[in-house]
Amino acid sequence: MRGGANHEPAGCGRKVRTVSSQASAAGAATILVVDDDALITLNTVDIVTDLGHVALEAFSAREALDVLAAHPEVSLIITDYGMPGMSGADLAKAARQQRPGLPVLLATGYADLPDNSGEIDLPRLEKPYRQEDLAQRIDEILGLPAR
């Protein structure tokens, strides 16, 4: 069973939906999911909560930075690479200015990323992905025991 709560982050004009599962809190993390495609965002949020984590959602990099500033409990960002205005790699750089060392997982359908994306080394997950693939990457990045 899932429950959602809305929180209004400072400087953000829309509500942020927080989704959590009633799964065990052991190993649970707060994960910010960022994608400009609402269906992908909502599907990823569902997977993250099915895995027992708390999910926050954002539909742009700018919105994600506002959510990150308002939610210090975020321990991982999962972001699309190709978004209008600011790429996922640019989001990772900006997020790490706010929170040095914050893990960022780059989800992308691109086989090869543009040369300027290599300025920051990020773990990647190829789209489309299965729940098992995402679970494995989250566990690896956060140092959680394998499922």
N, C-alpha and C positions, 0 to 999 in steps of 0.2 A: 504494500500500500504506500502510495506517495502522497506527500503533502507539500503544498507550495505556499510561500510567503513572499510578499512584495516589500522591497526596501528601496527607498529613494536615496541614491548616493549623492553626495555633495557635488554640485555643479552639473548634474545630469538631469535632463528634462523628462526622462521617462522612468518608469518603475523597473526594477531588476527582479526577475523571478528567481527565487532560491528554491531548489528542489532537492529533497532528501528522501532517502529510503529509510525504512525502519529496521534496516539490517544492523548488525552488530557494529558498535563504534570502534572496535579494535581494528586498527589499520585504516580507518576512514580518513579521508582527506577532503579538503575543500578545493574543487577544481573549477577554474574559469574556462568555459567553452566559448570560442569566438569564431563565427563564420557569418559572412553576409548572406548566405543562403539559409533561410529560416528552417526549411525541412531538414537540412544537415545539422543545424544547431540543435533543433529539438530532438532529433534522433540520437545525436551524441549525448545530449543531456540525459535522455532515457537510459542509454547504455551505462553512463557514469553512475547514475543512481541505482541501476540494477546491480552494479558492482559493489554497492554499499557506501559510496562516497556522496558528499554534498556537491551539487552542481550549481554554478552561477552562469548565466548566459549573457552574451553581448553579441550584437549584430554588426559591429564595426570595431576597428582598432581603437578609435577615439573613445567610443563607449567603454571598451574594455579597460582603458587606462583610468577612466572615472570609477569603474567598478573596483578595480584593483586598489585605488586610493582609498575607497570607502570600506574595503574588506581586507584587513591585514591577515586574516586567517587563510587566504588563498595560498596553496602550497604548490600549485601547478597550473600552467596555462596550456590548453590545447587550442591551437589556432590554425585556421586556413592560411595558406600562403597568399593566394591571389584574391585580394580584396580591394575595392576602390578606395583611393585616398592614401592608404598606408598598408603596405604588405605585412604579412605575418612576421617576416624577418625584421622589418622596421618596428613592428609592435614589440618584438622580443627585446630589441635594443632599448626602446623607450621604457619598457617594463623593468628592465634590469637597472636603469638609471634610478627608478623609484625603489626597487628591491634587488640589490646586487645578489647574484647567485640564484635567482628564482628560476626553477626549471621551466622550460618551454618546449612543448612537443609540436612540431610543425606537421600538419596533415595536408597533403597535397596530392593532386592528380597529375602534376607535372612530372614527367620522367626525369627531365633535366631542368634545374632552376637557372635563372639568369645569373651571369657572372657576379653581379653585385650582391647576390644573396649569400655568397660565400664569406662575407665579411664577419659573419657570426656563425659559429658551429652549433647547429641544433640537431637533436635527434629528430628523425622523420618517420612518418607513418604514411604509407601510400594509400590514396583513396582509389576505389572504395575499400573499406576495411570491414572486417568482421568483429564481433564483440570480443572474441578470443584474442584477436590481434591487438585491439585497444587495451584490453586487460593486461596483456603481457607487457606492453610498452609502459603503461602506468606503473605497474609493479616494479619494473626495472628502474625507471626513472626515480621513483620515490623510495626505492630500496625495501619494498615490501616482499614478504615471502611469496613464492610462486603459488598460484591457485591450483 
